[in-house]
Amino acid sequence: MLLKDAKILIGDDSILARKQLMDLLTSMGATKFIEAVNGKDAVEKYITDKPDLVFLDIVMPIKDGITAVQEIIAENPQATIIIVSSVGTQQQLKAALEAGAKDFIQKPLKPAQIQNIIATIYD
């Protein structure tokens, strides 16, 4: 699958963070986005929209990113989830990876980080 054909779910309670990630991914060819404002919203949209790729913040209201990862992986063990967080401690990042996230990116976002992860997934 090409990035331009992928449905991408971005779960972050910051509209600015979602927009920055969408802008970066758009510059790489992505065109289909689903936005979620918290972990609960992300899980619900994952189940209904079946995205190909998921980016999740760890610290979100209602349901945190680690819990959302666990629930998405329970729904689809093959889900491709990338954690994007500015406040993730080593313990939180380890928990997210153990829950089933494939990788993590530290905020502030750097285009090279996103490109490396996309290349790993889509090349």
All heavy atoms as an XYZ file, in Angstrom:
937
protein
N       0.848     -1.192      0.000
C       0.000      0.000      0.000
C       0.884      1.243      0.000
O       1.892      1.303      0.684
C      -0.899      0.006      1.229
C      -1.645      1.314      1.371
S      -2.679      1.393      2.825
C      -3.788      0.061      2.477
N       0.485      2.216     -0.749
C       1.183      3.491     -0.785
C       0.619      4.413      0.286
O      -0.556      4.314      0.643
C       1.028      4.134     -2.159
C       1.596      3.357     -3.335
C       1.205      4.015     -4.646
C       3.105      3.241     -3.221
N       1.444      5.334      0.749
C       0.994      6.280      1.776
C      -0.207      7.085      1.291
O      -1.121      7.355      2.058
C       2.144      7.210      2.178
C       1.868      8.154      3.342
C       1.500      7.377      4.601
C       3.065      9.041      3.599
N      -0.246      7.419      0.002
C      -1.365      8.210     -0.516
C      -2.691      7.450     -0.442
O      -3.748      8.052     -0.452
C      -1.094      8.684     -1.945
C      -1.144      7.597     -2.992
C      -0.914      8.181     -4.387
C      -1.056      7.158     -5.468
N      -2.377      6.613     -5.638
N      -2.623      6.130     -0.356
C      -3.834      5.313     -0.275
C      -4.212      4.946      1.160
O      -5.271      4.375      1.396
C      -3.650      4.027     -1.084
C      -3.415      4.309     -2.556
O      -4.034      5.253     -3.089
O      -2.603      3.587     -3.177
N      -3.341      5.245      2.094
C      -3.555      4.834      3.485
C      -4.529      5.765      4.198
O      -4.486      6.980      4.035
C      -2.221      4.828      4.230
N      -5.395      5.154      5.003
C      -6.246      5.917      5.918
C      -5.482      6.040      7.226
O      -5.060      5.039      7.798
C      -7.540      5.139      6.178
C      -8.782      5.805      5.673
C     -10.049      5.182      6.202
C     -10.249      3.755      5.812
N     -11.573      3.245      6.166
N      -5.292      7.280      7.683
C      -4.459      7.526      8.856
C      -5.292      8.166      9.965
O      -5.898      9.215      9.764
C      -3.276      8.441      8.491
C      -2.429      7.797      7.384
C      -2.422      8.731      9.734
C      -1.377      8.707      6.790
N      -5.293      7.515     11.130
C      -5.973      8.040     12.310
C      -4.947      8.763     13.178
O      -3.893      8.196     13.497
C      -6.606      6.896     13.102
C      -7.198      7.228     14.472
C      -8.349      8.215     14.358
C      -7.659      5.958     15.173
N      -5.257     10.010     13.531
C      -4.390     10.785     14.408
C      -5.170     11.116     15.670
O      -6.172     11.830     15.618
C      -3.902     12.071     13.716
C      -3.081     11.699     12.465
C      -3.073     12.918     14.690
C      -2.626     12.874     11.646
N      -4.724     10.563     16.793
C      -5.383     10.786     18.077
C      -4.518     11.648     18.987
O      -3.457     11.217     19.430
N      -4.972     12.867     19.204
C      -4.254     13.804     20.077
C      -5.262     14.841     20.548
O      -6.086     15.287     19.756
C      -3.115     14.476     19.301
C      -2.080     15.121     20.210
O      -2.483     15.910     21.098
O      -0.877     14.851     20.023
N      -5.194     15.226     21.813
C      -6.145     16.214     22.313
C      -5.775     17.626     21.875
O      -6.576     18.547     22.028
C      -6.282     16.138     23.844
C      -4.954     16.281     24.569
O      -3.979     15.648     24.142
O      -4.907     17.011     25.566
N      -4.612     17.820     21.290
C      -4.189     19.130     20.794
C      -4.484     19.249     19.298
O      -3.932     18.493     18.490
C      -2.689     19.324     21.023
O      -2.212     20.411     20.259
N      -5.354     20.194     18.948
C      -5.666     20.405     17.536
C      -4.411     20.829     16.780
O      -4.206     20.441     15.621
C      -6.824     21.414     17.348
C      -7.281     21.431     15.891
C      -6.426     22.794     17.833
C      -8.579     22.175     15.659
N      -3.539     21.590     17.423
C      -2.295     22.020     16.789
C      -1.395     20.815     16.486
O      -0.828     20.710     15.386
C      -1.552     23.024     17.676
C      -0.216     23.527     17.139
C      -0.390     24.261     15.812
C       0.452     24.442     18.160
N      -1.268     19.902     17.422
C      -0.448     18.703     17.210
C      -1.008     17.857     16.071
O      -0.250     17.343     15.245
C      -0.368     17.885     18.498
N      -2.339     17.713     16.031
C      -2.953     16.945     14.934
C      -2.662     17.612     13.601
O      -2.297     16.949     12.630
C      -4.458     16.791     15.148
C      -4.827     15.919     16.332
C      -6.291     15.518     16.335
N      -7.231     16.596     16.151
C      -7.790     17.302     17.128
N      -7.479     17.045     18.392
N      -8.657     18.260     16.868
N      -2.815     18.932     13.539
C      -2.595     19.653     12.288
C      -1.138     19.553     11.838
O      -0.865     19.334     10.660
C      -3.003     21.119     12.429
C      -2.811     21.882     11.121
C      -3.338     23.279     11.166
C      -3.154     24.059      9.893
N      -2.365     23.527      8.832
N      -0.201     19.696     12.768
C       1.217     19.597     12.409
C       1.541     18.226     11.820
O       2.246     18.130     10.812
C       2.096     19.850     13.632
C       2.134     21.296     14.056
C       2.916     21.506     15.348
O       2.984     20.619     16.195
N       3.488     22.690     15.497
N       1.025     17.181     12.440
C       1.283     15.832     11.942
C       0.609     15.630     10.585
O       1.211     15.065      9.663
C       0.822     14.784     12.956
C       1.136     13.330     12.611
C       2.609     13.124     12.277
C       0.725     12.428     13.767
N      -0.615     16.097     10.442
C      -1.296     15.978      9.140
C      -0.534     16.734      8.052
O      -0.392     16.232      6.940
C      -2.740     16.475      9.228
C      -3.661     15.481      9.891
S      -5.409     15.913      9.755
C      -5.507     17.287     10.869
N      -0.039     17.929      8.374
C       0.727     18.704      7.390
C       1.986     17.951      6.962
O       2.310     17.894      5.774
C       1.097     20.079      7.945
C      -0.089     21.033      8.040
O      -1.169     20.726      7.489
O       0.065     22.089      8.691
N       2.703     17.378      7.931
C       3.904     16.606      7.606
C       3.572     15.398      6.728
O       4.241     15.139      5.727
C       4.591     16.118      8.880
C       5.575     17.061      9.535
C       6.000     16.527     10.900
C       6.793     17.260      8.658
N       2.537     14.670      7.120
C       2.152     13.482      6.356
C       1.624     13.851      4.972
O       1.879     13.137      4.001
C       1.125     12.661      7.144
C       1.691     11.984      8.400
C       0.564     11.502      9.293
C       2.617     10.840      8.020
N       0.924     14.971      4.874
C       0.436     15.438      3.575
C       1.613     15.746      2.656
O       1.592     15.405      1.471
C      -0.466     16.679      3.748
O      -1.606     16.299      4.523
C      -0.941     17.219      2.403
N       2.657     16.342      3.205
C       3.844     16.662      2.394
C       4.539     15.395      1.900
O       5.303     15.439      0.942
C       4.824     17.534      3.185
O       5.503     16.784      4.165
N       4.255     14.263      2.538
C       4.833     12.983      2.126
C       3.891     12.192      1.225
O       4.202     11.073      0.838
C       5.182     12.162      3.367
C       6.253     12.776      4.204
S       6.479     11.822      5.727
C       7.282     13.048      6.737
N       2.706     12.761      0.957
C       1.785     12.113      0.028
C       0.492     11.600      0.620
O      -0.383     11.142     -0.107
N       0.343     11.650      1.933
C      -0.888     11.164      2.566
C      -2.060     12.095      2.229
O      -1.873     13.308      2.099
C      -0.721     11.073      4.078
N      -3.245     11.502      2.092
C      -4.426     12.306      1.745
C      -5.655     12.002      2.586
O      -6.600     12.779      2.588
C      -4.810     12.087      0.263
O      -5.098     10.699      0.058
C      -3.690     12.520     -0.680
N      -5.660     10.877      3.302
C      -6.868     10.461      4.022
C      -6.609     10.437      5.527
O      -5.841      9.613      6.011
C      -7.305      9.077      3.559
C      -7.637      9.008      2.082
C      -7.896      7.582      1.651
C      -8.020      7.543      0.137
N      -7.647      6.278     -0.416
N      -7.274     11.337      6.239
C      -7.070     11.451      7.683
C      -8.371     11.322      8.458
O      -9.421     11.754      8.004
C      -6.439     12.806      8.028
C      -5.088     13.005      7.416
C      -4.933     13.777      6.276
C      -3.972     12.406      7.968
C      -3.685     13.959      5.699
C      -2.716     12.579      7.404
C      -2.579     13.356      6.265
N      -8.249     10.744      9.650
C      -9.330     10.665     10.618
C      -8.747     11.267     11.894
O      -7.660     10.877     12.315
C      -9.750      9.201     10.875
C     -10.121      8.507      9.564
C     -10.881      9.134     11.896
C      -9.934      7.001      9.604
N      -9.451     12.210     12.495
C      -8.953     12.846     13.708
C      -9.737     12.355     14.924
O     -10.955     12.205     14.865
C      -9.082     14.365     13.612
C      -8.185     14.990     12.569
C      -8.304     16.496     12.552
O      -7.894     17.144     13.549
O      -8.810     17.032     11.544
N      -9.007     12.134     16.013
C      -9.625     11.761     17.283
C      -9.100     12.711     18.352
O      -7.909     13.031     18.375
C      -9.282     10.320     17.638
N      -9.987     13.160     19.244
C      -9.632     14.179     20.232
C      -9.224     13.606     21.596
O      -8.783     14.342     22.463
C     -10.777     15.201     20.412
C     -11.037     15.929     19.100
C     -12.046     14.528     20.919
N      -9.377     12.292     21.771
C      -8.953     11.635     23.008
C      -8.852     10.137     22.737
O      -9.189      9.666     21.645
C      -9.921     11.940     24.166
C     -11.343     11.512     23.864
O     -11.603     10.352     23.553
N     -12.280     12.452     23.955
N      -8.386      9.390     23.726
C      -8.197      7.957     23.535
C      -9.484      7.199     23.264
O      -9.513      6.285     22.435
N     -10.554      7.573     23.927
C     -11.847      6.906     23.707
C     -12.311      7.131     22.267
O     -12.736      6.200     21.586
C     -12.883      7.455     24.700
C     -14.269      6.856     24.564
C     -15.195      7.443     25.638
C     -16.567      6.834     25.615
N     -17.371      7.276     24.478
N     -12.208      8.361     21.808
C     -12.577      8.717     20.446
C     -11.715      7.940     19.442
O     -12.205      7.439     18.427
C     -12.394     10.235     20.276
C     -12.963     10.798     18.990
O     -13.953     10.237     18.466
O     -12.431     11.826     18.520
N     -10.412      7.803     19.744
C      -9.502      7.073     18.852
C      -9.907      5.613     18.718
O      -9.945      5.067     17.609
C      -8.071      7.186     19.366
N     -10.223      4.973     19.832
C     -10.625      3.562     19.786
C     -11.923      3.411     18.987
O     -12.040      2.537     18.122
C     -10.780      2.974     21.210
C     -11.381      1.577     21.163
C      -9.428      2.967     21.923
N     -12.892      4.268     19.258
C     -14.171      4.196     18.544
C     -13.976      4.401     17.041
O     -14.541      3.667     16.224
C     -15.149      5.241     19.100
C     -15.635      4.901     20.492
C     -16.405      6.029     21.180
O     -16.506      7.146     20.614
O     -16.904      5.783     22.300
N     -13.160      5.376     16.671
C     -12.924      5.642     15.246
C     -12.096      4.541     14.605
O     -12.282      4.225     13.436
C     -12.296      7.024     15.051
C     -13.334      8.105     15.319
C     -12.809      9.493     15.108
C     -13.957     10.494     15.295
N     -13.503     11.872     15.283
N     -11.207      3.922     15.374
C     -10.461      2.780     14.835
C     -11.432      1.655     14.465
O     -11.350      1.085     13.380
C      -9.410      2.255     15.825
C      -8.606      1.157     15.184
C      -7.483      1.456     14.425
C      -9.022     -0.172     15.248
C      -6.783      0.468     13.761
C      -8.337     -1.170     14.591
C      -7.223     -0.842     13.849
O      -6.551     -1.835     13.173
N     -12.334      1.367     15.363
C     -13.290      0.268     15.136
C     -14.203      0.569     13.955
O     -14.448     -0.309     13.122
C     -14.086     -0.024     16.431
C     -13.143     -0.619     17.485
C     -15.266     -0.945     16.156
C     -13.720     -0.690     18.883
N     -14.694      1.796     13.841
C     -15.641      2.108     12.761
C     -14.966      2.391     11.428
O     -15.475      1.992     10.384
C     -16.545      3.310     13.131
O     -15.725      4.446     13.399
C     -17.413      3.010     14.325
N     -13.804      3.059     11.436
C     -13.181      3.496     10.179
C     -12.071      2.588      9.674
O     -11.632      2.723      8.534
C     -12.638      4.920     10.327
C     -13.743      5.935     10.562
O     -14.818      5.802      9.952
O     -13.534      6.862     11.372
N     -11.568      1.694     10.503
C     -10.527      0.736     10.122
C      -9.334      1.392      9.411
O      -9.004      1.051      8.280
C     -11.109     -0.372      9.232
C     -12.357     -1.030      9.774
C     -12.037     -2.280     10.513
C     -13.256     -3.049     10.906
N     -13.820     -2.717     12.183
N      -8.647      2.331     10.073
C      -7.497      2.976      9.436
C      -6.333      1.998      9.254
O      -6.256      0.966      9.928
C      -7.129      4.087     10.412
C      -7.607      3.587     11.733
C      -8.858      2.806     11.437
N      -5.433      2.360      8.358
C      -4.255      1.543      8.077
C      -3.095      1.870      9.006
O      -2.208      1.046      9.222
C      -3.804      1.778      6.627
C      -4.923      1.487      5.652
O      -5.342      0.317      5.572
O      -5.401      2.426      4.992
N      -3.092      3.086      9.534
C      -2.002      3.574     10.355
C      -2.581      4.490     11.430
O      -3.494      5.266     11.145
C      -1.025      4.354      9.459
C       0.215      4.987     10.056
C       1.093      3.958     10.759
C       1.012      5.700      8.960
N      -2.046      4.374     12.656
C      -2.552      5.162     13.782
C      -1.386      5.864     14.472
O      -0.369      5.236     14.773
C      -3.273      4.261     14.816
C      -3.776      5.078     15.998
C      -4.398      3.478     14.172
N      -1.559      7.164     14.709
C      -0.629      7.941     15.524
C      -1.392      8.365     16.767
O      -2.470      8.942     16.661
C      -0.145      9.187     14.772
C       0.793      8.889     13.641
C       0.310      8.674     12.366
C       2.166      8.830     13.847
C       1.166      8.406     11.313
C       3.035      8.557     12.801
C       2.539      8.349     11.529
N      -0.838      8.069     17.957
C      -1.516      8.387     19.213
C      -0.599      9.099     20.189
O       0.562      8.703     20.362
C      -1.987      7.106     19.913
C      -3.187      6.352     19.379
C      -3.416      5.108     20.227
C      -4.420      7.229     19.367
N      -1.140     10.126     20.838
C      -0.466     10.756     21.965
C      -0.655      9.837     23.178
O      -1.575      9.018     23.210
C      -1.103     12.127     22.217
C      -0.325     12.974     23.210
O       0.824     12.624     23.551
O      -0.871     14.001     23.637
N       0.207      9.948     24.166
C       0.031      9.160     25.391
C      -0.917      9.862     26.348
O      -1.868      9.266     26.848
C       1.375      8.887     26.101
C       2.212      7.915     25.282
C       1.135      8.315     27.495
C       3.573      7.602     25.888
N      -0.669     11.144     26.608
C      -1.460     11.865     27.600
C      -2.655     12.522     26.911
O      -2.497     13.492     26.171
C      -0.604     12.921     28.331
C      -1.444     13.683     29.339
C       0.598     12.267     29.007
N      -3.832     11.933     27.126
C      -5.080     12.455     26.565
C      -6.177     12.302     27.603
O      -6.110     11.416     28.450
C      -5.477     11.687     25.290
C      -4.547     11.890     24.121
S      -5.169     11.116     22.605
C      -4.864      9.376     22.932
N      -7.192     13.154     27.509
C      -8.315     13.025     28.455
C      -9.182     11.808     28.135
O      -9.096     11.240     27.052
C      -9.089     14.332     28.244
C      -8.730     14.789     26.879
C      -7.339     14.293     26.614
N      -9.995     11.447     29.070
C     -10.980     10.369     29.014
C     -10.324      8.995     28.977
O     -10.633      8.135     29.778
C     -11.999     10.544     27.863
C     -12.717     11.888     28.011
C     -13.002      9.380     27.833
C     -13.672     12.227     26.899
N      -9.399      8.779     28.034
C      -8.675      7.510     27.947
C      -7.289      7.838     27.426
O      -7.150      8.498     26.399
C      -9.411      6.575     26.989
C      -8.855      5.190     26.906
C      -9.716      4.324     26.003
C     -11.037      4.022     26.687
N     -11.936      3.205     25.896
N      -6.255      7.375     28.129
C      -4.895      7.699     27.693
C      -4.477      6.841     26.497
O      -5.151      5.880     26.123
C      -3.899      7.577     28.848
C      -3.739      6.146     29.349
O      -3.621      5.208     28.534
O      -3.711      5.959     30.579
N      -3.352      7.214     25.906
C      -2.876      6.527     24.707
C      -2.510      5.078     24.937
O      -2.715      4.233     24.066
N      -1.962      4.756     26.092
C      -1.587      3.365     26.366
C      -2.820      2.479     26.429
O      -2.861      1.395     25.838
C      -0.748      3.263     27.656
C       0.578      4.005     27.443
C      -0.509      1.806     28.041
C       1.388      4.213     28.697
N      -3.857      2.944     27.106
C      -5.113      2.189     27.159
C      -5.713      2.065     25.765
O      -6.199      0.996     25.379
C      -6.108      2.869     28.126
O      -5.490      2.993     29.405
C      -7.399      2.073     28.244
N      -5.654      3.140     24.984
C      -6.172      3.098     23.616
C      -5.397      2.076     22.775
O      -5.999      1.322     22.005
C      -6.108      4.485     22.979
N      -4.076      2.037     22.923
C      -3.270      1.039     22.203
C      -3.742     -0.364     22.572
O      -3.967     -1.207     21.693
C      -1.756      1.196     22.513
C      -0.971     -0.003     21.975
C      -1.213      2.483     21.929
N      -3.900     -0.625     23.863
C      -4.339     -1.953     24.316
C      -5.674     -2.340     23.689
O      -5.851     -3.474     23.222
C      -4.456     -1.980     25.842
C      -3.120     -1.861     26.537
C      -3.256     -1.599     28.022
O      -4.254     -1.060     28.500
N      -2.217     -1.957     28.775
N      -6.614     -1.397     23.657
C      -7.941     -1.700     23.130
C      -7.929     -1.866     21.607
O      -8.638     -2.719     21.061
C      -8.933     -0.623     23.560
C      -9.170     -0.669     25.069
C     -10.161      0.368     25.571
O     -10.910      0.951     24.761
O     -10.189      0.587     26.799
N      -7.125     -1.070     20.928
C      -7.020     -1.211     19.470
C      -6.363     -2.546     19.124
O      -6.829     -3.264     18.231
C      -6.256     -0.022     18.855
C      -7.123      1.246     18.937
C      -5.853     -0.322     17.402
C      -6.390      2.536     18.597
N      -5.305     -2.918     19.834
C      -4.632     -4.195     19.587
C      -5.566     -5.369     19.911
O      -5.540     -6.394     19.229
C      -3.305     -4.281     20.381
C      -2.292     -3.282     19.815
C      -2.740     -5.694     20.382
C      -1.842     -3.515     18.378
N      -6.404     -5.224     20.919
C      -7.384     -6.270     21.226
C      -8.358     -6.434     20.056
O      -8.798     -7.541     19.748
C      -8.137     -5.944     22.512
N      -8.700     -5.331     19.403
C      -9.592     -5.352     18.241
C      -8.877     -5.913     17.013
O      -9.450     -6.666     16.245
C     -10.082     -3.917     17.966
C     -10.949     -3.752     16.752
C     -12.351     -4.326     16.922
O     -12.819     -4.509     18.064
O     -12.982     -4.602     15.895
N      -7.605     -5.516     16.830
C      -6.829     -5.958     15.670
C      -5.364     -6.075     16.068
O      -4.645     -5.076     16.083
C      -6.978     -4.974     14.507
C      -6.112     -5.357     13.320
O      -5.516     -6.431     13.278
N      -6.025     -4.472     12.354
N      -4.892     -7.280     16.351
C      -3.497     -7.466     16.771
C      -2.471     -7.003     15.731
O      -1.309     -6.802     16.058
C      -3.392     -8.974     17.006
C      -4.797     -9.417     17.252
C      -5.665     -8.514     16.425
N      -2.892     -6.833     14.493
C      -1.982     -6.395     13.427
C      -1.973     -4.879     13.239
O      -1.311     -4.374     12.324
C      -2.368     -7.064     12.102
C      -2.423     -8.577     12.158
C      -1.154     -9.198     12.709
O      -0.065     -8.847     12.278
N      -1.287    -10.087     13.673
N      -2.684     -4.138     14.067
C      -2.766     -2.681     13.923
C      -1.374     -2.050     13.982
O      -0.525     -2.477     14.762
C      -3.650     -2.093     15.022
N      -1.166     -1.054     13.139
C       0.098     -0.319     13.119
C      -0.113      0.995     13.863
O      -0.770      1.906     13.359
C       0.551     -0.053     11.667
O       0.677     -1.310     10.989
C       1.890      0.682     11.640
N       0.428      1.057     15.077
C       0.235      2.211     15.951
C       1.596      2.809     16.289
O       2.510      2.103     16.719
C      -0.482      1.808     17.256
C      -1.803      1.105     16.948
C      -0.689      3.032     18.149
C      -2.447      0.440     18.145
N       1.698      4.122     16.100
C       2.896      4.872     16.441
C       2.527      5.860     17.548
O       1.557      6.595     17.422
C       3.429      5.671     15.222
C       3.573      4.781     13.988
C       4.730      6.393     15.576
C       4.495      3.612     14.124
N       3.288      5.869     18.618
C       3.070      6.812     19.710
C       3.815      8.110     19.386
O       4.974      8.083     18.973
C       3.584      6.233     21.051
C       2.756      5.017     21.456
C       3.582      7.293     22.144
C       1.304      5.296     21.764
N       3.124      9.225     19.559
C       3.709     10.552     19.356
C       3.468     11.324     20.639
O       2.335     11.627     20.974
C       3.035     11.285     18.169
C       3.676     12.639     17.946
C       3.098     10.442     16.906
N       4.537     11.603     21.388
C       4.324     12.232     22.690
C       5.472     13.139     23.082
O       6.616     12.891     22.729
C       4.143     11.151     23.754
O       3.790     11.729     24.979
N       5.136     14.183     23.819
C       6.162     15.094     24.319
C       6.510     14.801     25.768
O       7.581     15.159     26.233
C       5.691     16.544     24.211
O       4.511     16.725     24.942
N       5.615     14.148     26.478
C       5.833     13.951     27.907
C       6.038     12.495     28.285
O       6.081     12.162     29.444
C       4.660     14.540     28.736
C       4.592     16.033     28.563
C       3.354     13.884     28.375
N       6.177     11.640     27.309
C       6.314     10.224     27.608
C       7.600      9.914     28.357
O       8.687     10.232     27.907
N       7.458      9.322     29.511
C       8.624      8.848     30.242
C       9.051      7.522     29.633
O       8.303      6.898     28.870
C       8.270      8.625     31.724
O       7.296      7.581     31.804
C       7.758      9.893     32.383
N      10.244      7.089     29.961
C      10.714      5.785     29.467
C       9.726      4.687     29.866
O       9.459      3.791     29.083
C      12.107      5.478     30.017
C      13.204      6.284     29.364
C      13.307      6.008     27.871
O      12.920      6.832     27.052
N      13.810      4.859     27.514
N       9.193      4.780     31.070
C       8.254      3.770     31.553
C       6.979      3.778     30.706
O       6.469      2.722     30.337
C       7.926      4.025     33.023
C       7.047      2.970     33.639
C       6.825      3.223     35.132
O       7.322      4.178     35.699
N       6.061      2.335     35.752
N       6.463      4.985     30.390
C       5.247      5.069     29.574
C       5.507      4.561     28.155
O       4.685      3.841     27.590
C       4.736      6.509     29.503
C       4.086      6.990     30.775
C       3.725      8.460     30.685
O       4.532      9.289     30.288
N       2.491      8.765     31.035
N       6.645      4.940     27.591
C       6.959      4.490     26.239
C       7.128      2.975     26.196
O       6.639      2.318     25.282
C       8.218      5.194     25.727
C       8.073      6.702     25.521
C       9.409      7.333     25.173
C       7.035      7.016     24.460
N       7.772      2.422     27.203
C       7.932      0.972     27.285
C       6.561      0.303     27.400
O       6.292     -0.698     26.732
C       8.809      0.606     28.492
C       9.059     -0.871     28.614
C       9.950     -1.196     29.801
C      10.117     -2.702     29.913
N      10.680     -3.124     31.170
N       5.679      0.865     28.209
C       4.326      0.317     28.370
C       3.565      0.364     27.044
O       2.857     -0.580     26.694
C       3.567      1.070     29.454
N       3.721      1.453     26.294
C       3.037      1.579     25.004
C       3.547      0.535     24.017
O       2.767     -0.098     23.295
C       3.217      2.982     24.444
N       4.859      0.340     23.990
C       5.428     -0.672     23.088
C       5.014     -2.077     23.513
O       4.683     -2.918     22.671
C       6.960     -0.536     23.040
C       7.474      0.749     22.393
C       8.979      0.882     22.581
C       7.106      0.831     20.924
N       4.994     -2.328     24.808
C       4.548     -3.636     25.306
C       3.069     -3.862     25.000
O       2.645     -4.991     24.792
C       4.810     -3.756     26.806
C       6.275     -3.937     27.131
C       6.575     -3.915     28.623
O       5.671     -3.602     29.432
O       7.738     -4.200     28.979
N       2.288     -2.791     24.966
C       0.857     -2.908     24.664
C       0.617     -3.185     23.178
O      -0.469     -3.609     22.801
C       0.125     -1.629     25.077
N       1.624     -2.927     22.344
C       1.470     -3.243     20.931
C       1.815     -2.132     19.961
O       1.745     -2.328     18.745
N       2.197     -0.951     20.462
C       2.627      0.112     19.546
C       3.891     -0.346     18.830
O       4.721     -1.053     19.401
C       2.877      1.407     20.316
N       4.041      0.050     17.577
C       5.189     -0.372     16.779
C       6.413      0.508     17.011
O       7.537      0.053     16.846
C       4.846     -0.353     15.291
C       3.648     -1.197     14.917
C       3.945     -2.660     14.982
C       2.785     -3.465     14.426
N       2.289     -4.466     15.324
N       6.191      1.777     17.341
C       7.312      2.705     17.486
C       6.817      3.943     18.213
O       5.633      4.057     18.510
C       7.862      3.089     16.108
C       9.355      3.407     16.140
O       9.873      3.783     17.211
O       9.994      3.280     15.080
N       7.726      4.872     18.473
C       7.325      6.138     19.075
C       8.166      7.271     18.508
O       9.289      7.070     18.060
C       7.405      6.106     20.593
C       8.813      6.033     21.129
C       9.541      7.180     21.415
C       9.406      4.799     21.342
C      10.835      7.101     21.902
C      10.702      4.711     21.816
C      11.416      5.859     22.105
N       7.566      8.457     18.522
C       8.210      9.673     18.058
C       8.082     10.695     19.181
O       6.998     10.873     19.734
C       7.525     10.224     16.793
C       7.575      9.192     15.670
C       8.174     11.532     16.354
C       6.699      9.559     14.493
N       9.177     11.351     19.477
C       9.173     12.384     20.509
C       8.803     13.726     19.878
O       9.308     14.075     18.814
C      10.582     12.472     21.130
C      10.661     13.332     22.351
C      10.114     12.656     23.589
O      10.172     11.449     23.717
N       9.584     13.439     24.502
N       7.876     14.456     20.512
C       7.572     15.818     20.084
C       8.670     16.729     20.626
O       9.207     16.437     21.686
C       6.219     16.268     20.636
C       5.029     15.544     20.070
C       3.778     16.068     20.742
C       2.542     15.289     20.383
N       1.367     15.732     21.130
N       9.007     17.822     19.969
C       8.409     18.308     18.726
C       8.790     17.422     17.539
O       9.874     16.852     17.494
C       8.986     19.722     18.575
C      10.260     19.698     19.363
C      10.053     18.714     20.468
N       7.855     17.323     16.602
C       8.040     16.449     15.458
C       9.145     16.946     14.543
O       9.274     18.140     14.291
C       6.732     16.369     14.657
C       5.542     15.797     15.409
C       4.299     15.886     14.546
C       5.804     14.368     15.827
N       9.903     15.996     14.042
C      10.926     16.299     13.046
C      10.583     15.482     11.795
O      10.332     14.280     11.896
C      12.308     15.912     13.570
C      12.751     16.729     14.771
C      14.114     16.284     15.270
C      14.529     17.038     16.508
N      13.817     16.626     17.709
N      10.555     16.135     10.639
C      10.187     15.415      9.411
C      10.977     14.125      9.197
O      10.411     13.120      8.772
C      10.463     16.443      8.310
C      10.269     17.761      8.979
C      10.785     17.563     10.387
N      12.258     14.127      9.525
C      13.080     12.925      9.307
C      12.574     11.736     10.129
O      12.600     10.594      9.654
C      14.539     13.217      9.639
N      12.106     12.001     11.348
C      11.576     10.915     12.189
C      10.356     10.279     11.523
O      10.230      9.058     11.475
C      11.148     11.438     13.563
C      12.275     11.898     14.448
C      11.730     12.518     15.721
O      10.924     13.452     15.680
N      12.158     12.007     16.862
N       9.453     11.128     11.050
C       8.234     10.640     10.400
C       8.610      9.871      9.128
O       8.105      8.775      8.883
C       7.283     11.806     10.050
C       6.971     12.656     11.282
C       6.010     11.296      9.377
C       6.101     12.017     12.306
N       9.519     10.439      8.329
C       9.927      9.777      7.091
C      10.535      8.409      7.356
O      10.248      7.457      6.629
C      10.925     10.666      6.323
C      10.265     11.885      5.701
C      11.265     12.867      5.142
O      12.398     12.974      5.612
N      10.839     13.617      4.134
N      11.354      8.293      8.394
C      11.976      6.991      8.711
C      10.923      5.949      9.084
O      10.998      4.805      8.649
C      12.985      7.141      9.854
C      14.235      7.876      9.434
O      14.540      7.986      8.245
N      14.959      8.406     10.401
N       9.958      6.357      9.881
C       8.909      5.411     10.275
C       8.050      5.023      9.083
O       7.743      3.856      8.871
C       8.073      5.982     11.439
C       8.922      5.914     12.709
C       6.754      5.226     11.608
C       8.304      6.505     13.927
N       7.665      6.014      8.271
C       6.851      5.744      7.075
C       7.627      4.813      6.140
O       7.063      3.880      5.575
C       6.442      7.059      6.371
C       5.547      7.898      7.282
C       5.782      6.785      5.028
C       4.248      7.261      7.710
N       8.917      5.063      5.960
C       9.730      4.215      5.089
C       9.764      2.767      5.601
O       9.671      1.826      4.808
C      11.157      4.765      5.001
N       9.843      2.605      6.908
C       9.837      1.266      7.488
C       8.516      0.552      7.219
O       8.494     -0.645      6.926
C      10.057      1.354      9.016
O      11.311      2.007      9.248
C      10.072     -0.006      9.658
N       7.422      1.294      7.284
C       6.093      0.695      7.120
C       5.737      0.471      5.655
O       5.199     -0.563      5.285
C       5.023      1.587      7.782
C       5.276      1.652      9.290
C       3.612      1.083      7.489
C       4.473      2.716     10.006
N       6.056      1.450      4.780
C       5.539      1.431      3.413
C       6.584      1.136      2.340
O       6.255      1.104      1.170
C       4.824      2.750      3.107
C       3.516      2.830      3.838
C       3.383      3.576      4.994
C       2.417      2.103      3.401
C       2.177      3.609      5.692
C       1.217      2.128      4.089
C       1.110      2.887      5.229
O      -0.073      2.914      5.920
N       7.833      0.939      2.701
C       8.827      0.608      1.675
C       9.138     -0.868      1.662
O       8.857     -1.598      2.528
C      10.112      1.408      1.885
C       9.930      2.867      1.474
O       8.869      3.206      0.926
O      10.870      3.632      1.708
